Amino acid sequence: MSVEARLKELDLILPEPPAPVAAYLPAVRTGNLIQVSGQLPFAGKTLMAQGPVPTKTPVDVAQSAARQCVLNALAHVNRLLGSLDHVTRVVRVGVFVQSADGFSDQPIVANGASELLVQIFGDIGKHARAAVGVNALPLDASVEIEFTFEVN
């Protein structure tokens, strides 16, 4: 099954790739790897989740925001490649969670992204990962995620 068909089956639509919020490229290909810069949970031009988890953003909302970061990243990969069917492996995901003092469930937030990647890509969606708590993120986003994809 093509990735496009799988997205339709999951009732997911890739958004327009979000513009970078500073001076960087949103995605860069080098050889058979694509590195996607940290994606914020933009739905259109609006951030889905702002502020620290869990005091300002509940964990389930942060998980949904992590899913949106995946869709935003895939939109950039799709723009570079013309088709997500060229992805041969999700290599690594780096998840940053704006965390309230004492919050230590960053992996639960990160699961929102990791589980979606496996739903979309199957076994090639399984990846290495870091889930890190930080005190602030750009634009007060609750979640930011960077990705590495292997492609053909």
C-alpha positions, -999 to 999 in steps of 0.1 A, spaced: 0 0 0 13 35 -9 19 59 19 -6 82 3 -32 54 4 -23 47 41 -28 84 50 -62 83 34 -71 51 52 -61 69 85 -81 99 75 -50 121 76 -42 150 53 -8 165 49 -8 202 55 9 229 35 45 227 48 49 254 75 74 281 67 105 283 90 102 307 119 138 318 117 169 316 94 172 279 85 160 254 59 130 233 70 145 201 55 178 192 39 187 161 19 222 148 19 228 115 1 201 91 12 191 110 43 167 139 49 170 159 81 139 178 90 144 208 112 124 210 144 88 212 136 63 231 158 27 219 161 13 244 136 -22 237 123 -24 263 95 -8 294 111 -19 286 146 1 266 172 -20 237 186 -4 238 220 15 264 239 31 265 273 45 239 296 31 204 299 11 195 320 3 229 337 -7 248 306 -11 220 281 -25 186 291 -5 155 282 -32 143 257 -32 177 239 7 176 238 4 141 222 -19 155 195 5 184 190 33 158 185 12 141 159 8 174 141 46 178 141 48 145 123 23 156 96 42 189 92 75 171 88 60 146 63 47 176 43 83 189 40 96 154 30 68 151 4 77 185 -10 114 175 -14 107 140 -28 74 143 -46 62 112 -29 65 97 6 68 63 -10 106 71 -13 110 69 25 127 37 33 132 42 70 123 66 98 158 67 114 155 90 144 130 114 161 141 140 186 112 152 207 115 184 229 87 190 254 83 223 272 80 208 307 67 222 340 90 216 370 89 180 381 72 167 348 89 135 337 65 120 312 81 133 281 82 98 266 44 96 268 41 129 249 67 116 223 46 85 218 20 106 200 46 111 172 62 76 174 29 57 173 17 78 143 49 71 123 44 33 128 7 36 119 17 54 86 49 35 77 46 1 95 79 -15 104 100 11 86 84 37 109 101 22 140 129 45 149 155 56 175 143 84 197 151 110 223 124 126 245 138 157 263 122 181 287 131 217 283 121 250 300 112 269 268 106 264 231 102 288 202 70 307 202 61 291 235 53 259 217 46 229 240 64 204 216 91 206 189 102 176 170 131 170 146 133 140 122 158 119 102 145 99 73 163 75 50 151 77 14 158 62 -20 
